[in-house]
Amino acid sequence: MISALVGGEALTDLGAGCHDSISPVDGEVVARVPYANDSAVDSAVAAAAEAFDSPRWRDISVSERTTLLRRLAGVIEANAQELADLEARDAGKAVSYTLANDLRVGIDALEFASHSFRALSGGHQEVLAADHIRHQLAQPVGVVAELLPWNGSIWTGLQRVASILAAGCTAVIKPSELASVTFGRISELFVEAGLPDGVINVLYGDGQTGAALVGHPRVDAVSLTGGTTTGGRILETLARSIKPVTLELGGKNALIVLDDADVESAVQWAAIGGFGNAGQVCVSSSRVIVSDRVHDEFVSRLAAAAQDVVVGDPSEPDTQVGTLIGPPHANSVWAAIDGLNSDASVVAGGERYSDQRSAGCFVPPTVVIDVPGSHPALTHEIFGPVITVERCSGPAEAVALANNSRYGLAAGVFTSDLDQAWAVSAALRAGEVYVNRWFSPGVLEAPVEGQRESGLGPSGIESYLRRTNVFFQRAPRTH
């Protein structure tokens, strides 16, 4: 049984019964999870509101907040192996991946936030006339409803907590019902690190619990990392209450490889971006667009790289890719692969395992070519370890293909021509563009802001702040 965290108290009864968290590795129960009813949501929001209004939190000094964030980073780091092991059982994520990516990024976010908030104090300037001054205050937005995704509860959760604490907000956090156990342990570490009671509260539940949080009248702002459909529902709800909202949503991200690219490097990054975490990453490099001149070499190398990926028990240190999150999602990914087997050419993967992995939600890294231009695999998120490779004649066609999407989260270009890299980057409709690599090495210092259906607003510290303009009129000068 894992516990919720409300007002600093660990609770195992939230009024809506307990539900089993099932491991996607072997179908066994990982833990019992208490779901929250509306009354529990009320209690958690009230605890966050009380903490926000408390002098202990409102008047916390810069040095105290810095110490708190650094202490939390240290506690997380000291328990990194345990958290990675839990994530392997609960979400099927390879321990090696969690340690090298999720925890490294999460701890870095806490360290970054521990000092960066000092530069968010606002500023002042003269306006209108010499005797008028405007001073801008950067103030916490208030109580935040934070909804986390199942594919990255550690790194997303710690990034959001870092930003919330740095901004001076309080929050009620709801992990996904598909992956709650690891964040349940993290909530215990919040207490161990000495977070004041009620500053961070953690509830569990399904979409009903999330909807109750989003629509709660005492919640001041909403933040979601998740699917575009869920983001749309949240916007419909908030249209009636007008609250600040940040949405980091899906993507169908194009990695462009031009004819002067370092093909070996492009293959390496495409494999990391497309197969890491079994392709369950919003900025996954799931769609690769390659110049005719290097297409065949690229495909051959990427197919070999896919076959070399070690897929297996996520708790084993040598495993690179574990499972998908659960049977329903695995079935949807297999449906997409089966369709590609019929309509295109699968050059790596694409077949179900016949060994012990057949009992879990394992999907092999898969590479597909010759996909018809109108095929849904080129426009819809598969969210699995599946990379499609398309041909292009050059930069102009590559950009046109990449921009033919309802999403606009991330993109990339591989080329040895810096001018060409700049021109392609500027033409791509994406919140962030990677040049000769994949994934951003910076997180809170360079928060992504998705375009089109990929999101709304940046996901950094600024999203938890409101700006107040204060106008002063100076007394007339006497000399």
N, C-alpha and C positions, 0 to 999 in steps of 0.2 A: 504494500500500500504506500502510495506517495501522498504527501500532504500539500494542501494549498497554504498560501501565506496571506493572512488578512490582519492588518494592524500589528504586525510582528508576531502573530500567533499562528502556530501550525495547526491546521484543521483537516480532518479526514471525513467530515460529513458536511456537504454543501447543499443538501436538500434534494438532489436530483439523482440519487443512487450512485453506485460505483460501476465502472466499466472496465473490461479487461483491455490492457494494451498487449497486442499480439505481435510477436516477433516475425518479420518477413523472412527471416533466415530459415526457421524450422516450424513456424506456426505455434510455438509454445507461448504461454502467458508470461510476460515480462513483469507486470505489476498491475495492481488494481488502482484505478484512477477515479477520484471523487468528482462528479459533475456538479456544476453550480446552478441553482435555480435563481429566480429573479430576486428573492430575498438575499441570497448570498452576494449577488451582484450589487445590490443596494449597500450591503455592509462593507464590501471592498471599496466601492466608490466613496462611501462616507469616511472610511479610514484614510483614503488618499487625500480627500478634501480637508480633513482635520489636520493631517500632516502638513499639507501645503500652507495652511493658515497658521501653523504653529511657529512661534518665535524661534524654536530650536532649529527649524529648517529654513524659515524665511530669512533669518539673520545669520545664517552660518557664514563664517569668515572664509576668505579665499584660501588660507592655509589649511583650514579644517576640511574644505571640500577637496583640495588637492590630496591631502593625506588619505581621505576616505576612498577616492578613486584609485589611488596607488595601492592601498591596502587590499581593495577588492581585486585588483589585477594580480596581486601576489597570492591571494587565496585561490583564485581560479587556476593560476599556474601550478600551485602546489598540488592541486587535485586533478591535473590535466589527464593523467592516465585513466583514472576512474571515470571521468566524464567521457572520454573516448570509448572506453569499454561499454559504458551504458548506451551510448549512441549506436554502437555496433549491434547490440541486441535489440534496441527499440526501433531504430530506423534503418538498419541494414547497411550503415555507412562504414566503409573500411577504416579501421583504427588509424592506419598510416595517413589516410586523407584527413581525418579529423584533427590529428595532432599537427600536421604540416600546414593545414589551411584554416579550418574553422576556429581552432583555439588560438593559433598564431594571430589571425586577424582580429578575433575578439579581444585578446589581451592587449594587442597594439592599440585598439580603439580606446580602451580604458586608460592606457598610458597617455595617448594623445589628448584625450579629453581632460586629463588631470591638470594640464597647463594651458590648453588652447582657449578655454572659456575666459581667460583673463583679458583677451583681446576683443571681447564682445560687449564692451561697456557703452558703446554708442559714440557720440561726438557732438560738436557744436559748431555753429557758423552764424555769421551775421546775415540777416535777411531783410528785405524790404527797404530798410533804411539803417543808418549807422547806429541808431539807438534801439534797434531790435535784435535780439539774439534767439536763435532756435537751438535747443539742446535735445538730442535724441537719446532716449533711454532704451536699452535692451532688457526686456523683462520676461520672466517665464510665463508661458501661456496658461499654465494651471494644471489641472488634472487631465492626464492623457490616457485614452484607451488604446493600448498597443496590442495588435493582433499579429502573431508570429506565424511563419510558414513551417510546414513539416520538413522541408528539405534543408533547413539551416537554422534550427532553433538556437544552436550555440552561438554562431558568429553573428547572425542577425540579432538575436536577443541581447548579446553583450554590446553590440554596436548601439542598439537603441537605448539600452540602460545607460551606457556611457554618455550619450547625448542628452538624455532626460536629466540625469544627475548634474551634468555640466551646466545645463540651462536653468537649473533650479526648480524643475517641475517635480511632480509626483505622478504615479501611474498605477493602473491596473493592467497587468499583462496576461494575455491568454495565449498559451501555446496552442498549436494545432492539436485536435483530438487524435491525429494519426501519429504524433510524436511529442508526448508530454513528459515522459519519464526523466529524460536528461535534464530538462529545464526545471523539473521538480527538485532534482538534486542541487541545481544552481541556486534555487530559491533558498535552500538551507544555507548555502555559502553566503548569501546576502546577510543573513542573520549573524553568521560567524564573523563576517567582515565588519560588523558593527553599524550597518545601515540603520538610521532611526526608524522606529516603528511607523508603519503606514506609508513610508516614502515609496517603496516598491511593494505592490501586492500582486499575488499570482493566483489566478483561477483557472480551472479546467472546464471544458465543455465542448459542445458542438456549435453549429451555426446559430442555434437559438440563443446560447449564452453570448456569442459574439454580437448578435443583433441587440440584445438587451444592453450590452455595454455601449455600443455605438449610439443607441438612441437615448441613453440615460441623460436626464436634464442637468445633472451636476458634472458631467464630463465636458471639459472645455475644448478638447482637440482629439482627433482620431488619426491613427497611423496604422496602415496595413501593408504588410509584405505578403503578396499572395497572387491569386489568379485574377484575370481581367474581369471575369463574370462577377466574382465577389466584390471587386472594386466598384463595378457598376451598381450593385445593390446598395453599397454603402453611400454612394453619391445620391441615390434616390432617397435614402433615409435622411441624409443631412440636408437635402433640399428643403426639408420642413423645419430644421433647427438652425441652419447656417453656422456651422462650426468649421474651424480650420481643419484641413485634412491633407495628409500626405499618403500617396499611393505609389508603391513600387510593385509593378505588375509584370506581366509576361513579356516574352520576346521571341522573335524568330530571327536570330542574329546571323548576319552574313559575314563570312571571312573571305576576303578577296585576295587571290594570289595572281599577281601580274607576271608577265613573261620574263622580267628581269629580277624576280624574287630569288632569295635563297630557299630553294625547294625543301631542303632537308630541315631547315629551321621552321618553315611554314608547316610541314607535316608534324613536327614535334609539337608545336603549339596547337594545331588543329586537334590532335589526339588528346592533349591535356584538356583543352576547352570543351571538346565534344564527348569525351568518355569519362572524365572526372565526375565522381559522385554518381556514376551510372547515368550521366547526362541530365540529372535532375538539378539543374542550375539555371536560373533565369537568364543569365548571360552566356549560356552554353553556345559554343560555335557549331551549331547543328546544321548550318547551311554553308557550304563552301562553293565559291564561284572562282573558277580557274581559267586562266588564259589558255587558248588552244595550244600554244607552243609548248607548254609544260604540263598540260592536262594528264597525259598518259603516265608520265613519270610520277607526278603527284599521286595519282590514284594507286599506282603500284606500290609506292612507298607507304601510303596511308593504310592500304589493305594489310600490308605486312605488319605495320605498327598495331593495328587492331587485333591481329592474331597473337601478338606478343603480350597483350595486356593480361595480367594475372587476375582472373575473376574467381572468387571463392569466398570462403568463410571470412566475414569482415573482421573477426577477432584475431585472425592470424596476421603477424607483422608483415609478411611478404605479400599479402593480398593488396592489390591496387584498386579494385572495384568490387563492391559488395552487391547488395540486392537493390531492387526497386522498393518503394515504401510499403507496398502491400498488394494482395491479389487483384483488387479492382483496377489499380493503376497498371499493374503488370499486364493484365488482360487487354487494356486499351493500347499499350505499347505493342503488344503482339499483334493486335488487330491492324495497326498501322504497318508493321513489318510484313504481315501476310499480304496486305494490299500492294506493298512495294514489290514483293516477290512476284506478284501477278503482272504488275504494270511496268516494272523497270528491271534493272540488272543489279542483283546483290552480289558484291565481289568479296565481302568478308562478313562473317557472322550470319545472322538471319535465320538460324535454326535453333530449335529448343535443345537444351542439354538433355542427355540421356543418362548421365551419371547421378551422383548424390545431389547435385545441384537442382535436379528436376523437382525436388520436394520444396524448394524455396522460390523466391521471386527473382531469380537470376535471369538476366538477359545478356547475351554476348554483345560486345562492341560490334556494330554493324555499319558497313559502308555501302552506299547505293549510288549507282550512276544511271545515266540515260533516263532520268525521271521526266515524264511529260510536263511541259510548262504549266499546264493548268492543274497539276496534281495537288491535292490538299497537303501532302507532305512538305511542299515548298512554302506553304503559307501558314500552316497551323503548327502550334507547339506539340511535338510528340512527347517531349520531356522524358526521354530515355536515351540510351547510348547509341543513337542512330545519327549518322552524318550523311547528308545527301551532297553529291558533287555535281555541279553544273559547268558547262563550257561557256566561255565568253570570248569575244573577238578582241577585246581591249578594255581600257578603263571606262569609256563611255557606256558600253553595254553592261559592264559589271555593275556600275552605279545604278543604271536603270533597273537591272534585275534585283539588286539589293533593296532599292527603295520601293519595289512593288510588293508592299506589305502593309498590313494594318498596324503593325508594331513599329517601335522605334527606340529600342532599349540600347543595344550595343552593336558595334560592327568593327571590322578590322581590315587592314590592307597591308600586304607584304610586297615591297618593292625596294630596289636599291636607289631609286631616284627620289631625293627628298622633295623636290618641287612637285613631282607627281603624287607623292604621299600626301602633301599638303592640299593639293587640288582635289584629290579623291575624298579626303577626310572632310573638307568643307562641303562637298556635294552630297555626302551621305546624310540621311535623315535619321540620326541616332543620338541618344543622350551622351554616349561616350564612344570614342573611336580609338582602337589600339593600332599602333604602327609597329610592324615587325615583331609583334608579340600578341598574347591574348591575356585578358584579365588586367585589371588596374592594380598597380602595386600600392596605391594609396586608397584609403577608404573614407574615413571621416574628413580627411583634408581635401578630398575630391569626391564629394557625394554625387552619385548618379541621379540624373533627372530624366526619366523616360519621356519620349515624345509619342504623340498619337495615343494608341491604346496601351502603351507600356507604362503609363503612370502619370502622376500629377504632383509636382513639387519636388524639391531635392530632399534627400533623406539624411541630412546631417544635423548638426546642433542648431543651425538657424531655424529649422522647421519646428522647433519647440520654443521659439521665442516670439514675442510680439514687440513691435516698436511703438513707442509713445513719443510724440513731439511735444516738447514743453517750450512755450514762447515767453520770453522776458522782455520787458521794456526798461531800458536803463534810465536812470535819472539824468536830466540834462547836465551837461558839463558846465562847471562854473568858471573854468579858465581855459 
